[in-house]
Amino acid sequence: MSDENLKLLKNLDKLLFEDAEEAPDEVRRRLESKGVDVKGLIARVKAAAGEAYRKVLVEEAAEEESRRKQVRGSVFGNLAELGREKLLELVRAAEAGQYGTEIMARCRNQKVENLSEADLRTLLEDMESTIRK
């Protein structure tokens, strides 16, 4: 279970027991004696919390992909048309800070001479994606 789901359950626990002078076990027994399926309720809450969390993750991923598509090509142009030397030139310019510090930070620990053209394009696309528009 994710930390967020655990936090939700703890907050639910606080909500249910905040004003109660009963211990959680006593509340469970009282609810069960009145016919409440406490285990089932907890399972439904966990499932609902998990589903809500997954939905948020999917929405965030879609928003990020949309943002990446908007940014793609805005800094380096169409990378598919560029050869290895031009790709290396762009990476070296980024390393030198020509495109800003956000992109420059993505260049660290890269041995660009060892990368294939496809890997260079991917690196440049990743650099572009760091720019927030």
MODELLER restraints for C-alpha pairs under 7 A, 6 or more apart:
rsr = mdl.restraints
at = mdl.atoms
rsr.add(forms.Gaussian(group=physical.xy_distance, feature=features.Distance(at['CA:5:A'], at['CA:49:A']), mean=6.03, stdev=0.5))
rsr.add(forms.Gaussian(group=physical.xy_distance, feature=features.Distance(at['CA:5:A'], at['CA:50:A']), mean=6.64, stdev=0.5))
rsr.add(forms.Gaussian(group=physical.xy_distance, feature=features.Distance(at['CA:28:A'], at['CA:38:A']), mean=6.74, stdev=0.5))
rsr.add(forms.Gaussian(group=physical.xy_distance, feature=features.Distance(at['CA:32:A'], at['CA:38:A']), mean=6.52, stdev=0.5))
rsr.add(forms.Gaussian(group=physical.xy_distance, feature=features.Distance(at['CA:68:A'], at['CA:129:A']), mean=5.57, stdev=0.5))
rsr.add(forms.Gaussian(group=physical.xy_distance, feature=features.Distance(at['CA:71:A'], at['CA:128:A']), mean=6.61, stdev=0.5))
rsr.add(forms.Gaussian(group=physical.xy_distance, feature=features.Distance(at['CA:71:A'], at['CA:129:A']), mean=6.42, stdev=0.5))
rsr.add(forms.Gaussian(group=physical.xy_distance, feature=features.Distance(at['CA:72:A'], at['CA:125:A']), mean=6.67, stdev=0.5))
rsr.add(forms.Gaussian(group=physical.xy_distance, feature=features.Distance(at['CA:72:A'], at['CA:128:A']), mean=6.43, stdev=0.5))
rsr.add(forms.Gaussian(group=physical.xy_distance, feature=features.Distance(at['CA:75:A'], at['CA:128:A']), mean=6.35, stdev=0.5))
rsr.add(forms.Gaussian(group=physical.xy_distance, feature=features.Distance(at['CA:79:A'], at['CA:121:A']), mean=6.15, stdev=0.5))
rsr.add(forms.Gaussian(group=physical.xy_distance, feature=features.Distance(at['CA:84:A'], at['CA:117:A']), mean=5.48, stdev=0.5))
rsr.add(forms.Gaussian(group=physical.xy_distance, feature=features.Distance(at['CA:87:A'], at['CA:120:A']), mean=6.37, stdev=0.5))
rsr.add(forms.Gaussian(group=physical.xy_distance, feature=features.Distance(at['CA:91:A'], at['CA:124:A']), mean=6.92, stdev=0.5))
rsr.add(forms.Gaussian(group=physical.xy_distance, feature=features.Distance(at['CA:94:A'], at['CA:103:A']), mean=6.35, stdev=0.5))
rsr.add(forms.Gaussian(group=physical.xy_distance, feature=features.Distance(at['CA:94:A'], at['CA:104:A']), mean=5.32, stdev=0.5))
rsr.add(forms.Gaussian(group=physical.xy_distance, feature=features.Distance(at['CA:95:A'], at['CA:104:A']), mean=5.04, stdev=0.5))
rsr.add(forms.Gaussian(group=physical.xy_distance, feature=features.Distance(at['CA:95:A'], at['CA:107:A']), mean=5.65, stdev=0.5))
rsr.add(forms.Gaussian(group=physical.xy_distance, feature=features.Distance(at['CA:97:A'], at['CA:104:A']), mean=5.37, stdev=0.5))
rsr.add(forms.Gaussian(group=physical.xy_distance, feature=features.Distance(at['CA:102:A'], at['CA:130:A']), mean=6.49, stdev=0.5))
rsr.add(forms.Gaussian(group=physical.xy_distance, feature=features.Distance(at['CA:102:A'], at['CA:131:A']), mean=6.85, stdev=0.5))
rsr.add(forms.Gaussian(group=physical.xy_distance, feature=features.Distance(at['CA:103:A'], at['CA:127:A']), mean=5.15, stdev=0.5))
rsr.add(forms.Gaussian(group=physical.xy_distance, feature=features.Distance(at['CA:103:A'], at['CA:128:A']), mean=6.99, stdev=0.5))
rsr.add(forms.Gaussian(group=physical.xy_distance, feature=features.Distance(at['CA:103:A'], at['CA:130:A']), mean=6.54, stdev=0.5))
rsr.add(forms.Gaussian(group=physical.xy_distance, feature=features.Distance(at['CA:106:A'], at['CA:127:A']), mean=6.04, stdev=0.5))
